[in-house]
Amino acid sequence: MELPGKRITDFINRHHVLTLATCAGGIPWCANCFYVYLEGTNQLVFTSDDKTKHVQDVLQNPEVAGSIVLETSVVGKIQGIQFRGVMRRPQPAESTAVQMAYLKRFPFALLMDTSLWVVDLSYLKMTDNRLGFGKKLIWER
């Protein structure tokens, strides 16, 4: 599998909060989640309570979108990722690795009663104004 370029993966790895967009029954929803990026498999991993609206939406429609952004008011420094993918529970064969990676970055998650979720990324678009105004880097599976 071809993986996104270094500039994209470095940006994703430098941040830790994503905005996740779901849609079920024609009603869109957004949620913010702490995440860890698994570079080798090109996945975002996060935890969420099974009763949340975004998890309930995903049980009806696993296609998700989202973003990861750098907060700045300086136009020349704007950077951000928009993504699409499929959200799912980790498979048994990957469950331990996914859990270890998440807990390494967010050890406080041990105290939470939530479930792990994975987004298998299928599309990434990075805007990076440091490369020129409106410069886009695109990766697609």
C-alpha positions in Angstrom: 0.0 0.0 0.0 1.3 3.4 -0.9 1.4 5.7 2.1 1.1 9.5 2.3 4.2 11.6 1.9 6.4 12.7 4.8 5.1 16.2 5.0 1.5 14.9 5.5 2.5 12.2 8.0 4.7 14.6 10.0 1.9 17.1 10.3 -0.6 14.4 11.5 2.0 13.1 14.0 2.6 16.6 15.5 -1.1 17.0 16.4 -3.4 15.1 18.7 -7.0 16.3 18.2 -9.1 15.6 15.1 -12.6 16.7 14.2 -14.7 13.8 13.0 -17.7 14.3 10.7 -20.4 11.6 10.4 -23.8 11.5 8.7 -26.7 9.1 9.3 -30.3 9.5 8.3 -29.4 12.7 6.5 -28.3 14.4 9.7 -24.6 15.5 9.9 -22.6 15.6 13.1 -19.1 16.6 14.3 -17.1 15.4 17.3 -13.6 16.2 18.5 -11.4 13.3 19.5 -7.8 12.7 20.8 -6.1 10.5 18.3 -2.9 8.7 17.5 -1.8 8.0 13.9 -0.5 4.6 12.9 1.8 5.5 10.1 2.5 1.9 9.0 -1.1 1.2 8.4 -2.3 4.7 7.6 -5.0 4.7 10.4 -6.2 7.1 12.9 -7.1 5.6 16.3 -9.2 7.1 19.0 -11.6 6.2 21.8 -15.2 7.0 22.1 -18.2 6.0 24.2 -20.6 3.6 22.3 -23.5 5.9 23.2 -22.2 9.0 21.5 -24.0 10.3 18.5 -21.0 9.9 16.2 -20.6 6.2 17.1 -24.3 5.6 16.7 -24.1 7.3 13.3 -21.1 5.1 12.2 -23.1 2.0 13.1 -25.5 3.1 10.3 -22.9 4.6 8.0 -19.2 3.9 8.5 -18.0 6.5 5.9 -16.5 9.5 7.8 -14.7 12.7 7.0 -12.7 15.0 9.2 -9.9 17.5 9.7 -6.8 18.2 11.7 -5.7 21.8 11.8 -3.1 24.1 13.1 -4.7 27.1 14.9 -3.1 30.3 13.6 -4.3 33.7 12.5 -1.2 34.1 10.3 -2.3 33.4 6.7 1.2 32.4 5.6 1.3 29.7 8.3 -2.1 28.0 7.7 -1.8 24.2 7.6 -4.5 21.5 7.9 -5.6 18.1 6.8 -9.0 17.1 5.5 -9.6 13.3 5.4 -12.1 10.6 4.4 -12.2 7.0 5.5 -14.1 4.2 7.0 -14.5 4.0 10.8 -14.6 0.7 12.5 -13.7 -1.3 15.6 -10.2 -2.8 15.5 -10.1 -6.4 14.3 -8.9 -8.9 16.9 -5.5 -9.4 15.1 -4.7 -5.6 15.4 -6.4 -4.9 18.7 -3.3 -5.2 20.9 -1.1 -3.0 18.7 -3.9 -0.4 18.4 -4.5 -0.3 22.1 -0.8 -0.1 22.9 -0.2 2.8 20.5 -3.2 4.7 21.9 -2.2 4.2 25.6 1.4 5.1 24.9 0.2 8.5 23.7 -2.7 8.9 26.1 -2.1 6.9 29.3 -5.0 8.5 31.0 -7.3 6.5 28.7 -6.8 3.6 31.0 -9.2 5.3 33.4 -11.9 5.7 30.9 -14.7 3.4 30.0 -14.7 3.8 26.2 -14.1 1.7 23.1 -11.2 2.0 20.6 -12.1 3.0 17.0 -10.0 3.0 13.9 -10.4 5.1 10.7 -8.9 3.5 7.7 -7.9 6.5 5.7 -8.7 6.6 2.0 -8.1 10.3 1.1 -6.0 13.0 2.6 -5.7 16.6 1.4 -3.2 18.9 3.1 -3.3 22.7 2.8 0.1 24.2 3.5 0.4 27.9 2.9 4.1 27.7 3.9 4.7 26.2 0.5 2.7 29.0 -1.3 -0.8 30.4 -0.8 -3.4 27.7 -1.0 -0.8 24.9 -1.8 -2.5 21.5 -1.6 -0.9 18.1 -1.2 -3.2 15.2 -2.0 -3.0 11.5 -1.3 -5.6 9.0 -2.3 -5.8 5.2 -1.8 
